[in-house]
Amino acid sequence: MSSPVAIVTGAGRGIGREFARLLSGAGWRLTITAARSREELEATASALPGEALPLVADAGDPVDAERTVAETLARFGRLDALINNAGRGPREWSETFNRTPERFWEIPPDAWREIVRSNVDGPFLMARFAAPAMIAAGRGRIVNVSTSRITMVRKGYSPYGPTKAALDAMTRVFAQDLEGTGVTVNALLPGGATDTPFIPGERGRTGADGKLLPVSVMNEALLWLLSGASDGVTAARLVGARWDPADPAACREDTGEPPLIL
């Protein structure tokens, strides 16, 4: 049997690069994408131990999204998983958002549109073009990289926070649409600010709680989600920082009362 195949978007840096390294080391063949930097993408690809197809592609562009899936199927002949990691945040317009939050009326409209296009349109488009191949195969995994609920409604984090709230809603809707197909859709998040270029600065960077999680914080939860051990788990929300290998359910954040934004 041939090795499984995954698409990892936003793999030029940060969490996406870490996911690519993890999956390649675990024997997966990969398509890795980035929208901005061919150099970063090729650096990621050259460091992987396994086969990888690097594509400069914008997940929020329907032409690029369709091309990414088509070239993956043409190269590898299958598609087992889609990791919707690509996204943009407040650094699109501010290098000080984590110290001096800007109000929504101060955000440039172009920056707002770009973040919504990347964080909402991108996961939809990638899933929209990937799902038919997975449905035909009778199995597949879609993993949407989300954020903490407090971040979704934190002052100064608009539109980033609301786009991640939309992504969680999309995860639940897509999972229901795919019920009975063998394809699952789940949300995965670090559980706090993570040591990636999302946070401005080179030294002394911290999250809202004064800490930064390692970029590998979601690795074990991701491998579990992609494995047969998670068969039947869909519309779940997993927190990487809470991962317990003895009890994977311990990191789920969707098992209590229905989530409320207000």
Backbone torsions as a table, in degrees:
resi	resn	phi	psi	omega
1	MET	NA	136.4	-179.0
2	SER	-72.9	156.4	-178.5
3	SER	-66.0	148.9	179.8
4	PRO	-67.6	161.2	-174.1
5	VAL	-127.5	136.0	177.3
6	ALA	-133.0	149.4	167.4
7	ILE	-102.8	128.7	174.8
8	VAL	-118.6	113.6	178.8
9	THR	-88.6	153.9	-179.0
10	GLY	64.5	42.0	-173.2
11	ALA	-94.9	8.7	-179.1
12	GLY	-73.9	-21.2	-175.3
13	ARG	-159.4	172.9	169.3
14	GLY	56.2	-135.5	-175.8
15	ILE	-62.4	-40.9	179.8
16	GLY	-61.3	-42.2	177.0
17	ARG	-63.6	-41.4	178.5
18	GLU	-63.4	-43.1	177.3
19	PHE	-60.8	-41.9	179.3
20	ALA	-62.2	-44.8	178.5
21	ARG	-60.2	-44.7	-179.1
22	LEU	-60.7	-52.1	-174.4
23	LEU	-70.1	-38.8	178.1
24	SER	-61.9	-41.1	177.9
25	GLY	-66.5	-23.9	179.2
26	ALA	-90.3	5.8	174.6
27	GLY	97.4	6.5	178.0
28	TRP	-80.6	145.4	167.4
29	ARG	-93.1	142.6	-167.5
30	LEU	-130.7	146.7	156.7
31	THR	-107.4	125.1	179.4
32	ILE	-118.0	138.1	-177.1
33	THR	-127.3	156.4	170.7
34	ALA	-154.7	147.6	-176.2
35	ALA	-95.1	-23.6	-168.1
36	ARG	-104.4	-43.5	-167.9
37	SER	-128.2	110.5	174.6
38	ARG	-64.2	-35.7	-177.5
39	GLU	-63.5	-45.2	178.6
40	GLU	-63.8	-41.0	-178.7
41	LEU	-64.6	-44.5	179.9
42	GLU	-68.4	-31.7	175.6
43	ALA	-64.9	-40.2	176.2
44	THR	-62.1	-49.5	-177.0
45	ALA	-60.3	-42.1	-176.2
46	SER	-68.6	-20.8	-179.1
47	ALA	-90.6	-4.4	-176.5
48	LEU	-85.6	142.1	-179.9
49	PRO	-76.6	-20.5	-175.9
50	GLY	-111.5	-174.0	-177.1
51	GLU	-73.5	133.9	-179.2
52	ALA	-145.2	142.1	175.6
53	LEU	-110.2	106.2	178.2
54	PRO	-86.8	130.1	179.9
55	LEU	-129.7	125.5	169.8
56	VAL	-77.0	110.3	-173.9
57	ALA	-154.6	142.2	178.7
58	ASP	-100.2	112.6	-177.2
59	ALA	-59.9	-26.1	-179.2
60	GLY	-82.7	0.5	177.5
61	ASP	-103.1	119.9	-176.0
62	PRO	-59.8	-33.4	178.2
63	VAL	-66.1	-45.9	179.8
64	ASP	-66.3	-40.4	-179.8
65	ALA	-62.7	-46.4	178.9
66	GLU	-64.1	-40.4	179.8
67	ARG	-63.9	-39.5	-179.5
68	THR	-60.4	-46.0	179.5
69	VAL	-67.5	-43.4	-178.7
70	ALA	-62.0	-44.0	-179.1
71	GLU	-70.4	-31.0	174.9
72	THR	-63.9	-47.6	179.6
73	LEU	-65.3	-37.8	179.1
74	ALA	-66.7	-38.0	-177.4
75	ARG	-77.5	-44.4	-170.2
76	PHE	-110.1	-18.2	177.7
77	GLY	80.1	5.3	179.7
78	ARG	-163.4	165.0	174.8
79	LEU	-147.4	114.6	-175.2
80	ASP	-102.3	-27.1	-176.0
81	ALA	-150.9	146.8	173.3
82	LEU	-124.3	122.3	177.0
83	ILE	-107.5	103.7	179.5
84	ASN	-82.9	86.2	-177.6
85	ASN	-104.6	-27.5	-175.5
86	ALA	-59.0	137.3	178.2
87	GLY	-173.7	164.0	179.9
88	ARG	-128.4	153.2	-175.7
89	GLY	-130.8	-164.4	-174.8
90	PRO	-61.9	-16.1	177.2
91	ARG	-65.8	-9.8	175.4
92	GLU	-59.5	-26.8	-179.1
93	TRP	-133.1	-10.9	-175.4
94	SER	-144.8	130.7	174.3
95	GLU	-91.1	0.7	-178.0
96	THR	-125.7	19.6	-175.0
97	PHE	-59.5	-31.3	-178.3
98	ASN	-80.1	-9.8	176.1
99	ARG	-112.0	-35.9	-179.1
100	THR	-130.5	85.0	-177.6
101	PRO	-60.8	140.0	175.8
102	GLU	-100.5	144.3	179.9
103	ARG	-78.7	159.9	-171.9
104	PHE	-60.4	-31.1	-178.0
105	TRP	-77.1	-6.1	177.4
106	GLU	-96.9	-4.4	-176.4
107	ILE	-84.1	129.9	177.4
108	PRO	-60.4	132.4	-179.4
109	PRO	-55.3	-35.8	179.5
110	ASP	-64.5	-38.3	178.0
111	ALA	-66.0	-41.8	177.4
112	TRP	-57.9	-50.1	-178.1
113	ARG	-61.9	-39.4	-177.6
114	GLU	-66.4	-40.1	179.7
115	ILE	-68.8	-42.5	177.0
116	VAL	-62.4	-41.8	180.0
117	ARG	-61.8	-42.4	-178.2
118	SER	-74.1	-45.7	-170.2
119	ASN	-87.0	-22.0	180.0
120	VAL	-111.8	-54.8	-179.7
121	ASP	-63.0	-40.4	-176.5
122	GLY	-58.1	-54.8	178.4
123	PRO	-60.4	-37.5	176.8
124	PHE	-61.9	-50.3	-175.3
125	LEU	-64.0	-43.9	179.6
126	MET	-63.0	-43.8	178.9
127	ALA	-67.3	-37.2	-179.1
128	ARG	-60.9	-39.5	-179.0
129	PHE	-87.2	-23.6	179.7
130	ALA	-82.6	-33.3	-172.4
131	ALA	-57.4	-43.8	-177.4
132	PRO	-57.6	-39.9	179.2
133	ALA	-66.9	-38.3	178.2
134	MET	-68.1	-43.0	178.7
135	ILE	-60.1	-42.6	179.4
136	ALA	-62.1	-34.1	-179.8
137	ALA	-81.2	-15.4	-179.8
138	GLY	79.9	10.9	-180.0
139	ARG	-164.2	144.3	175.8
140	GLY	-179.8	163.5	179.8
141	ARG	-131.3	129.0	171.0
142	ILE	-118.4	123.7	-178.7
143	VAL	-121.4	121.1	-179.8
144	ASN	-104.3	121.9	-178.7
145	VAL	-81.7	116.1	-173.8
146	SER	-110.3	-160.0	-179.1
147	THR	-143.9	173.2	-178.8
148	SER	-66.2	148.6	-177.6
149	ARG	-62.0	-35.7	179.6
150	ILE	-64.0	-32.9	178.7
151	THR	-67.2	-31.6	-179.3
152	MET	-61.5	-26.9	-176.1
153	VAL	-123.7	17.1	-178.4
154	ARG	-75.3	138.6	176.9
155	LYS	-54.2	132.8	177.1
156	GLY	82.9	1.4	-178.3
157	TYR	-105.3	21.9	175.0
158	SER	-91.8	134.1	8.9
159	PRO	-94.8	1.1	-175.1
160	TYR	-55.3	-51.6	-178.9
161	GLY	-58.2	-51.2	178.0
162	PRO	-59.9	-32.1	178.3
163	THR	-67.4	-33.8	178.2
164	LYS	-73.9	-31.5	172.5
165	ALA	-62.9	-40.9	176.5
166	ALA	-62.3	-39.6	-179.4
167	LEU	-64.0	-38.9	176.4
168	ASP	-63.5	-42.0	177.8
169	ALA	-63.5	-41.6	177.6
170	MET	-60.6	-39.6	179.9
171	THR	-58.3	-45.3	-178.9
172	ARG	-68.2	-40.5	-179.5
173	VAL	-67.7	-46.8	-178.8
174	PHE	-62.0	-39.5	179.8
175	ALA	-61.4	-40.4	178.1
176	GLN	-68.2	-40.9	178.4
177	ASP	-60.7	-31.6	-175.9
178	LEU	-95.2	6.3	-179.2
179	GLU	-56.4	131.5	178.6
180	GLY	87.4	-3.2	-177.5
181	THR	-93.8	-15.3	-173.2
182	GLY	90.2	-0.9	179.3
183	VAL	-102.9	127.6	179.7
184	THR	-109.5	154.1	178.1
185	VAL	-132.9	121.8	-177.9
186	ASN	-137.1	157.1	176.1
187	ALA	-103.8	140.3	179.5
188	LEU	-132.4	134.0	-179.1
189	LEU	-140.2	156.2	-177.8
190	PRO	-66.5	-45.8	-174.1
191	GLY	106.5	13.7	179.3
192	GLY	163.9	174.9	177.8
193	ALA	-61.8	139.1	-173.4
194	THR	-117.3	150.8	-174.7
195	ASP	-76.3	77.4	179.8
196	THR	-136.1	171.9	177.7
197	PRO	-64.7	-3.4	174.6
198	PHE	-59.3	-35.3	-178.7
199	ILE	-88.7	125.3	-178.7
200	PRO	-65.2	157.8	174.4
201	GLY	94.8	163.0	179.5
202	GLU	-109.1	-31.5	-178.8
203	ARG	-127.4	149.8	176.3
204	GLY	67.6	22.8	180.0
205	ARG	-74.2	139.0	176.8
206	THR	-145.0	162.4	172.7
207	GLY	-88.1	-173.8	-178.6
208	ALA	-61.8	-26.7	179.5
209	ASP	-94.4	9.4	179.2
210	GLY	82.8	7.2	-177.0
211	LYS	-129.2	163.4	170.7
212	LEU	-131.2	130.7	176.2
213	LEU	-78.8	151.8	176.8
214	PRO	-67.9	152.2	-176.6
215	VAL	-64.6	-18.5	-179.7
216	SER	-85.6	6.9	-169.5
217	VAL	-61.9	-25.6	-178.3
218	MET	-99.4	1.5	-170.8
219	ASN	-57.5	-51.3	-175.0
220	GLU	-67.1	-38.8	178.1
221	ALA	-65.2	-37.8	178.4
222	LEU	-64.3	-47.0	179.5
223	LEU	-58.9	-38.7	177.9
224	TRP	-65.3	-44.3	179.7
225	LEU	-60.6	-33.4	-177.7
226	LEU	-85.1	-8.1	-175.8
227	SER	-93.8	169.5	176.6
228	GLY	-66.6	-18.1	179.7
229	ALA	-64.5	-20.8	-179.1
230	SER	-99.7	11.9	178.3
231	ASP	-51.9	132.1	178.8
232	GLY	88.7	-12.1	177.8
233	VAL	-86.1	116.3	-179.8
234	THR	-148.9	155.7	-175.1
235	ALA	61.5	27.0	179.2
236	ALA	-96.3	159.9	178.3
237	ARG	-126.7	110.6	-173.5
238	LEU	-109.6	136.7	-179.4
239	VAL	-106.6	115.0	-175.4
240	GLY	-58.5	-39.3	-177.3
241	ALA	-66.9	-15.2	-179.5
242	ARG	-100.4	7.0	-173.6
243	TRP	-59.6	133.4	176.1
244	ASP	-133.0	109.1	-177.0
245	PRO	-59.4	-25.2	179.3
246	ALA	-79.6	-17.5	-176.9
247	ASP	-150.4	79.4	-178.0
248	PRO	-55.1	-28.8	-179.4
249	ALA	-66.6	-17.4	-177.4
250	ALA	-65.8	-21.7	-178.3
251	CYS	-95.7	4.5	178.9
252	ARG	-80.6	138.0	-177.4
253	GLU	-115.8	17.5	-174.4
254	ASP	-120.8	18.3	-172.0
255	THR	-105.2	0.5	179.6
256	GLY	-101.9	-136.1	178.8
257	GLU	-67.3	151.2	177.3
258	PRO	-55.6	137.8	-177.1
259	PRO	-65.9	142.5	179.6
260	LEU	-124.3	135.3	173.3
261	ILE	-86.0	-37.3	177.9
262	LEU	-124.1	NA	NA
